[in-house]
Amino acid sequence: RVRCLDLGAIDFIPKPFEMAELKARVRSAIRIQQLLRMLAQRAQLDGLTALWNRAYFDQRLAAEFAEARRHARPLSLILCDIDHFKGVNDRFGHPFGDEVLALFATILSGGRASDVPCRYGGEEFGVILPATSLIEAVDVAERFRRAFEEHQWRRHPELVLTASFGVSDITMLEASGQPSDMLAKADAALYAAKRAGRNRVSST
């Protein structure tokens, strides 16, 4: 019995056993597995925005990249952040800043079901777009940008907030390219958008 448990068994039921007890123990084991899966998933979620976190982003991008390479499928990536976010916190306070982050996350989550929005860090976010070309990804980013710019803030109706977006896709890379290269391309495009005046989408 001890060896069985040491090898990873959740429970041990010696013979002869009662069917009612066996069923109860199986139900208990299933509940434990469900709780473990739930805890593992929560560990990959950002507490404020409920988006996937950076660890999940890195893992999922690597997996989608490998699939895209294996099956010669499109794959795009959006990196984006909220323009002048520090000024928002300084002027309106961190609780409102959190509201802004949550709203931006809601907009990113309202895209296509196949997209994978994540909080990359601070006010920066990433969206993985499987089976999506660069042109399609730019259109998606533009919809996000417009929705955020047009949002009416209930407590500050005069306020207009914007975000900048950088887009890359797998065709930009050499045959030996890696997920990190795709991320670097999107990051460079994001900084290009900021240098060009912010509140825009760049893919160069």
Phi, psi and chi 1 to 4 in degrees:
 res  aa     phi    psi   chi1   chi2   chi3   chi4
   1 ARG       -  -44.8 -178.7 -179.8  -60.3 -172.3
   2 VAL   -62.7  -43.0  170.5      -      -      -
   3 ARG   -62.9  -38.8  177.4  165.6  171.7   72.7
   4 CYS   -60.6  -46.3  178.1      -      -      -
   5 LEU   -68.7  -37.9  -65.5  171.2      -      -
   6 ASP   -62.7  -29.0  -76.9  -17.1      -      -
   7 LEU   -81.1   -2.4  -70.8  172.8      -      -
   8 GLY   116.0    1.7      -      -      -      -
   9 ALA   -65.9  144.4      -      -      -      -
  10 ILE   -81.1  -33.6  -66.8  174.9      -      -
  11 ASP  -151.2  167.5 -157.3   -9.8      -      -
  12 PHE  -139.5  126.0 -175.0   95.6      -      -
  13 ILE  -122.3  110.9  -53.3  172.8      -      -
  14 PRO   -76.3  153.6   28.0  -33.5      -      -
  15 LYS   -86.5  150.0  -66.7 -178.3  178.2  179.8
  16 PRO   -76.7  152.5   30.3  -34.7      -      -
  17 PHE  -128.5  159.0   53.9   80.7      -      -
  18 GLU   -89.6  138.9  -66.3 -177.3    4.0      -
  19 MET   -60.3  -39.0 -174.6   55.8   67.9      -
  20 ALA   -62.9  -41.0      -      -      -      -
  21 GLU   -67.0  -40.6  179.2 -172.9    4.3      -
  22 LEU   -60.0  -46.0  174.3   60.8      -      -
  23 LYS   -63.3  -39.9  -70.4  179.5  178.2  178.6
  24 ALA   -65.0  -40.6      -      -      -      -
  25 ARG   -68.5  -37.0  -73.2  176.3  179.7  -91.9
  26 VAL   -65.1  -43.4  169.2      -      -      -
  27 ARG   -60.9  -40.2  -73.1 -164.8  -62.3  -89.3
  28 SER   -64.1  -42.0  176.5      -      -      -
  29 ALA   -63.9  -39.2      -      -      -      -
  30 ILE   -65.3  -42.0  -69.6  172.8      -      -
  31 ARG   -61.2  -41.5  -77.6 -164.7  -61.2  -89.2
  32 ILE   -62.7  -43.6  -70.3  171.1      -      -
  33 GLN   -64.0  -39.4  -71.5  -58.5  -52.2      -
  34 GLN   -63.6  -41.2  -70.6  172.4  -23.4      -
  35 LEU   -65.2  -40.1  -72.8  170.8      -      -
  36 LEU   -64.5  -41.4  -71.4  173.9      -      -
  37 ARG   -64.8  -39.8  -79.2 -163.9  -63.5  -89.7
  38 MET   -64.3  -42.5 -176.9  179.8   68.9      -
  39 LEU   -65.0  -40.3  -71.6  172.2      -      -
  40 ALA   -63.7  -39.5      -      -      -      -
  41 GLN   -67.5  -42.9 -174.3 -178.1   59.7      -
  42 ARG   -62.4  -30.8  -73.5 -171.6  176.2 -178.3
  43 ALA   -66.9  -16.7      -      -      -      -
  44 GLN  -102.2    7.2  -65.2 -179.6  -51.4      -
  45 LEU  -106.0  143.6  -68.5  176.4      -      -
  46 ASP   -77.5  129.5  176.0   65.3      -      -
  47 GLY   -65.8  -33.4      -      -      -      -
  48 LEU   -81.1  -46.9  174.2   62.3      -      -
  49 THR   -98.1  -14.5   63.7      -      -      -
  50 ALA    65.9   13.2      -      -      -      -
  51 LEU   -84.2  166.2  -65.0 -177.5      -      -
  52 TRP   -62.5  148.8  -61.8  109.6      -      -
  53 ASN   -93.1 -176.0   61.7   18.8      -      -
  54 ARG   -62.1  -40.1  171.9   66.8 -175.4  -83.8
  55 ALA   -61.1  -43.7      -      -      -      -
  56 TYR   -67.3  -39.4 -178.3   84.9      -      -
  57 PHE   -55.6  -50.1  172.4   86.2      -      -
  58 ASP   -60.6  -43.6  -68.3  -21.2      -      -
  59 GLN   -65.8  -45.2  170.6 -168.4  -31.4      -
  60 ARG   -70.7  -38.5 -176.4   65.4 -179.9  -89.5
  61 LEU   -61.5  -42.4  179.7   59.7      -      -
  62 ALA   -62.3  -41.6      -      -      -      -
  63 ALA   -67.6  -45.1      -      -      -      -
  64 GLU   -67.0  -36.1  -66.4  -68.2  -12.1      -
  65 PHE   -62.4  -45.5 -171.2   91.5      -      -
  66 ALA   -62.5  -41.1      -      -      -      -
  67 GLU   -65.6  -42.7  -78.2  -66.1  -59.5      -
  68 ALA   -62.9  -41.5      -      -      -      -
  69 ARG   -65.0  -44.5  -77.2  -70.7 -159.6 -148.3
  70 ARG   -64.1  -39.7 -175.9  176.3  -60.5  113.2
  71 HIS  -108.2    9.9  -59.3  -70.1      -      -
  72 ALA    54.1   48.3      -      -      -      -
  73 ARG  -105.6  155.4  -66.5  174.1 -177.5  163.6
  74 PRO   -67.3  154.1  -15.0   28.1      -      -
  75 LEU  -156.0  130.0  175.4   67.5      -      -
  76 SER  -127.5  163.5  -67.0      -      -      -
  77 LEU  -141.3  134.8  174.2   64.4      -      -
  78 ILE  -114.8  129.6  -62.2  171.4      -      -
  79 LEU  -112.8  136.3  -78.4 -174.0      -      -
  80 CYS  -148.9  152.0   46.0      -      -      -
  81 ASP  -147.3  161.9   70.0   13.9      -      -
  82 ILE   -81.1  128.2  -61.6  167.2      -      -
  83 ASP   -67.8  134.4  -63.2  -31.1      -      -
  84 HIS    53.6   41.4  -55.7  -63.1      -      -
  85 PHE   -66.1  -35.0 -176.1   70.0      -      -
  86 LYS   -59.3  -38.8 -177.4  179.6 -176.6  -57.8
  87 GLY   -64.0  -33.3      -      -      -      -
  88 VAL   -64.5  -45.9  173.3      -      -      -
  89 ASN   -62.3  -43.5  -84.3  -26.5      -      -
  90 ASP   -66.2  -37.6  -68.1  -16.1      -      -
  91 ARG   -82.7  -41.3 -179.5  179.5  174.4 -171.4
  92 PHE  -111.9   -9.3  -61.1  102.4      -      -
  93 GLY    96.6  157.8      -      -      -      -
  94 HIS   -67.4  -34.0  -71.7  -84.3      -      -
  95 PRO   -59.2  -41.0  -28.5   37.1      -      -
  96 PHE   -69.4  -36.0 -178.9   69.9      -      -
  97 GLY   -58.4  -40.7      -      -      -      -
  98 ASP   -63.5  -38.0  -71.2  -12.6      -      -
  99 GLU   -62.0  -40.5 -179.2 -177.7  -28.5      -
 100 VAL   -63.8  -45.6  170.6      -      -      -
 101 LEU   -60.6  -42.7  -68.4  172.1      -      -
 102 ALA   -65.1  -39.9      -      -      -      -
 103 LEU   -66.2  -42.5 -175.9  -80.1      -      -
 104 PHE   -62.1  -39.9 -167.8   62.5      -      -
 105 ALA   -63.1  -38.7      -      -      -      -
 106 THR   -63.1  -40.5  -61.6      -      -      -
 107 ILE   -62.9  -45.8  -70.2  173.3      -      -
 108 LEU   -63.9  -33.8  -62.1 -178.0      -      -
 109 SER   -74.3  -17.2  -60.9      -      -      -
 110 GLY   -86.3    9.9      -      -      -      -
 111 GLY   -79.0 -151.1      -      -      -      -
 112 ARG   -73.6  152.1  -53.9  168.2  -49.0  169.9
 113 ALA   -62.4  -28.6      -      -      -      -
 114 SER   -80.0  -15.9   59.2      -      -      -
 115 ASP   -72.0  152.5  -62.7  -17.4      -      -
 116 VAL  -123.7   90.0 -173.5      -      -      -
 117 PRO   -80.7  139.1   28.2  -31.0      -      -
 118 CYS  -139.4  152.8  -52.7      -      -      -
 119 ARG   -89.3  115.0 -172.7  177.1 -177.2 -171.6
 120 TYR   -80.0  -33.2 -167.9   72.8      -      -
 121 GLY   156.6  134.5      -      -      -      -
 122 GLY    58.8 -124.2      -      -      -      -
 123 GLU   -98.0   15.6   68.9  -88.2   24.2      -
 124 GLU  -105.1  138.8 -166.9  168.0    9.9      -
 125 PHE  -131.8  157.2  -64.0   78.3      -      -
 126 GLY  -130.1  145.3      -      -      -      -
 127 VAL  -130.0  119.2 -175.7      -      -      -
 128 ILE   -90.7  131.1  -57.3  166.9      -      -
 129 LEU  -123.0   89.6  -58.5   95.4      -      -
 130 PRO   -64.9  151.0  -18.1   30.9      -      -
 131 ALA    51.9   39.8      -      -      -      -
 132 THR  -132.3  127.9  -56.1      -      -      -
 133 SER   -78.0  169.8   69.5      -      -      -
 134 LEU   -62.1  -43.8 -178.9   65.8      -      -
 135 ILE   -61.5  -43.3  -67.3  174.9      -      -
 136 GLU   -64.3  -40.6  -67.7  169.0  -29.9      -
 137 ALA   -65.7  -37.9      -      -      -      -
 138 VAL   -62.8  -40.2  167.6      -      -      -
 139 ASP   -62.6  -42.4  -72.9  -18.9      -      -
 140 VAL   -61.6  -47.0  170.6      -      -      -
 141 ALA   -61.1  -38.5      -      -      -      -
 142 GLU   -65.1  -37.7  178.3   59.2   27.3      -
 143 ARG   -64.1  -41.6  -71.3 -162.1  -64.2  -88.1
 144 PHE   -60.9  -46.7  -69.0  152.3      -      -
 145 ARG   -60.2  -45.9 -174.2 -157.5   64.6   76.9
 146 ARG   -66.7  -41.8 -168.9  164.8   53.1 -111.5
 147 ALA   -62.2  -38.8      -      -      -      -
 148 PHE   -71.2  -43.7 -172.5   59.5      -      -
 149 GLU   -63.0  -34.5 -178.5 -175.9   24.2      -
 150 GLU   -87.6   -3.2  -66.1  172.9   -5.1      -
 151 HIS   -66.7  135.6 -179.4   75.0      -      -
 152 GLN   -97.0  118.6  -64.4  -68.0  -49.9      -
 153 TRP   -85.0  120.8  -58.1   95.9      -      -
 154 ARG   -58.3  -44.2 -176.9  177.8   55.7   82.7
 155 ARG   -83.5  -16.3  -71.5 -172.6  -67.5  163.9
 156 HIS  -138.0   71.5  -55.0  -74.3      -      -
 157 PRO   -62.4  -20.2   20.5  -31.7      -      -
 158 GLU   -82.9  -10.3   78.0  -68.9  -10.9      -
 159 LEU   -81.2  132.8 -178.0   63.6      -      -
 160 VAL  -121.0  117.9  176.3      -      -      -
 161 LEU  -109.6  149.3  -64.9  179.2      -      -
 162 THR  -133.5  168.9   62.6      -      -      -
 163 ALA  -141.7  156.0      -      -      -      -
 164 SER  -113.8  149.2  -60.1      -      -      -
 165 PHE  -134.2  135.7  -62.8   78.0      -      -
 166 GLY  -119.5  134.9      -      -      -      -
 167 VAL  -125.2  137.0 -174.1      -      -      -
 168 SER  -135.7  164.9   66.8      -      -      -
 169 ASP  -143.3  170.4   84.5  -35.5      -      -
 170 ILE   -69.2  -22.1 -159.6  166.9      -      -
 171 THR   -72.5  -12.5   65.5      -      -      -
 172 MET   -74.9  -12.6  -66.4  178.1  169.9      -
 173 LEU   -98.8  156.6  -51.0 -178.7      -      -
 174 GLU   -71.0  168.6  -57.5  -70.5  -20.6      -
 175 ALA   -59.5  -28.8      -      -      -      -
 176 SER   -91.6    6.5   59.7      -      -      -
 177 GLY   -61.6  154.4      -      -      -      -
 178 GLN  -122.9  167.0  -62.4  -62.5  -45.0      -
 179 PRO   -53.2  -36.1  -27.4   34.6      -      -
 180 SER   -63.2  -31.8   58.4      -      -      -
 181 ASP   -69.5  -39.1  -59.3  -44.7      -      -
 182 MET   -65.2  -39.6 -167.9  171.4  178.5      -
 183 LEU   -64.2  -41.5 -177.2   60.4      -      -
 184 ALA   -64.1  -37.8      -      -      -      -
 185 LYS   -64.0  -44.6  -66.3  -80.8 -171.5 -176.6
 186 ALA   -65.5  -38.0      -      -      -      -
 187 ASP   -65.6  -41.1 -167.2   51.2      -      -
 188 ALA   -64.0  -38.8      -      -      -      -
 189 ALA   -66.9  -36.7      -      -      -      -
 190 LEU   -62.6  -44.9  172.4   58.9      -      -
 191 TYR   -67.9  -31.3  -83.8   93.5      -      -
 192 ALA   -64.2  -39.8      -      -      -      -
 193 ALA   -62.8  -39.1      -      -      -      -
 194 LYS   -69.5  -41.9  -71.5 -174.0  173.0  -64.7
 195 ARG   -65.3  -29.2  -73.5 -166.1  -58.5  -90.9
 196 ALA   -81.2   -0.5      -      -      -      -
 197 GLY   123.9    1.0      -      -      -      -
 198 ARG    68.7  176.5  -54.4  176.9 -170.9  -92.5
 199 ASN    52.9   50.4 -171.6   27.8      -      -
 200 ARG  -157.0  168.8   63.3 -166.8   64.7 -138.8
 201 VAL  -111.8  129.9  177.1      -      -      -
 202 SER  -126.9  143.3  173.0      -      -      -
 203 SER  -127.6   22.0   58.0      -      -      -
 204 THR  -127.8      -   57.4      -      -      -
